[in-house]
């Protein structure tokens, strides 16, 4: 396939429609399937097989996937090809002055009318320009035609023909902003106890940290309730500072009132009790052991491993055995105390999650598991949960959306109108005024508008018409 063939394929309107439909389908899938959840959360929603399918196909982070980016690039190439093919010719035609119509055009244009006035030439040529300006709502331009002498041109919405191209460029701007946000942006979370600071955020998958470039500290978390106990407001009072310690600014984060700095927005997302666990982890094969202090969704390296990590994905302050399960077991207690669900993972994927119990260290242990986990202690701390969003392409998307609306309005509500008015001597003391008009894109709609325009012209010429306005 040569370059010309590829270019012709990109010009296809069918390709544009197909890509738009495909983008709509992808957007629906991205809405139906929750994005950026942990492996455990996908397992709870779809089962382990469904979770592996979702993550394997890249549906868990659809808007940052390679396929989505390529789809946007292909649509952008299609728009660039269509615009570059048609825009130069349209622009050249707009730069040229409108050519006066021939005698045949005055006879054959669909929208036309003629008026015969009882007046001399000098009087009508003096007054006609003002009458036309009042009838058509715009001052006409005088043009000279060899066969007719002076004619009047009324031209409206000349640059409305650029509306589709404004829409094309706007879509390209939106696509560029979306691509920029997909490549350079991120969405993550941050959990901070009062007095705690962090310079990193966790991505929603919980397996990767993203540096913020500065530090955020929770100075105070306030939770207010109505008298009936329902939440009234929860807010976080925070301080931003350089990583070295120099204070940048202070602010308050409320629901729907984020704090933004350096293109990173912090939203008040949640609150609760944050467990801090002390785990003793031992490598069964090598015998190495380490003490780990960790929290939810905070990966840590395993001793004696080659890049294997683990993280606590769920915590129960007092895990209870369901009543149905208690009936078929001989276990004497239904309350098992503090329990943490842990998952081990590496670059290839996640393993099966398992539970570790503080009060029952031997429960649920499998000898074949390479590492032994023991919960030594747990401490609950109140925390504020912040959603951390960086989308450097958002300003471009907003600009593109604004001009997209403008482009659609230009294309749908405005049309390039051309009206020619010519006067000529019909007989002694008779002056004939001929008017023709047309619209470039919507001639059928323009016909009704032309009827109103010629009525106003007839009313303006009524003092000289051979048939007065009242006799029409």
Order of alpha helices (4+ residues) and beta strands (2+ residues): alpha-alpha-alpha-alpha-alpha-beta-alpha-beta-beta-alpha-beta-beta-beta-beta-beta-beta-beta-beta-beta-beta-alpha-beta-beta-beta-beta-alpha-beta-beta-alpha
